[in-house]
């Protein structure tokens, strides 16, 4: 789950950095890191929400 959550934010960070370097010749590192971190948290929450919950308790199986 962590690998899936970190892939998109890293790509997003790289694209933002490359875009700022090509267009502005100035890279705003803190903005890019902040956007990447927020994207990571959103992707982590999204991937976590896709995992189904096991409704049966372990003690009920006994």
C-alpha positions in Angstrom: 0.0 0.0 0.0 2.9 2.4 0.7 4.5 1.8 -2.6 1.2 2.6 -4.4 0.8 5.7 -2.3 4.3 7.1 -2.9 4.5 6.6 -6.7 2.1 9.3 -7.8 3.4 12.0 -5.4 7.0 11.5 -6.6 5.9 11.8 -10.2 3.9 14.9 -9.3 6.9 16.4 -7.5 9.2 15.7 -10.4 6.9 17.2 -13.0 6.3 20.3 -10.9 10.0 20.8 -10.4 10.8 20.3 -14.0 8.0 22.6 -15.1 9.1 25.4 -12.8 12.8 25.0 -13.9 11.9 25.2 -17.6 9.3 27.9 -17.4 10.6 30.2 -14.6 14.2 29.2 -14.1 13.3 29.3 -10.4 12.2 26.3 -8.4 10.1 26.8 -5.3 11.2 23.8 -3.3 9.0 24.2 -0.2 5.9 24.6 -2.4 6.8 21.4 -4.3 7.6 19.5 -1.1 4.3 20.6 0.5 2.2 19.7 -2.5 4.0 16.3 -2.8 3.4 15.6 0.9 -0.3 16.5 0.8 -0.7 14.4 -2.4 1.0 11.5 -0.5 -1.4 11.8 2.4 -4.4 11.9 0.1 -3.2 8.8 -1.9 -2.4 7.0 1.4 -5.9 7.6 2.7 -7.5 6.6 -0.7 -5.5 3.4 -0.8 -6.3 2.6 2.8 -10.0 3.1 2.2 -10.0 0.5 -0.6 -9.0 -2.3 1.8 -12.1 -4.1 3.0 -12.7 -4.5 6.7 -13.0 -8.0 8.2 -16.3 -8.0 10.0 -15.9 -11.4 11.7 -14.1 -11.3 15.0 -11.4 -13.9 15.7 -13.1 -15.1 18.9 -16.4 -15.8 17.1 -14.6 -18.5 15.0 -13.8 -20.5 18.1 
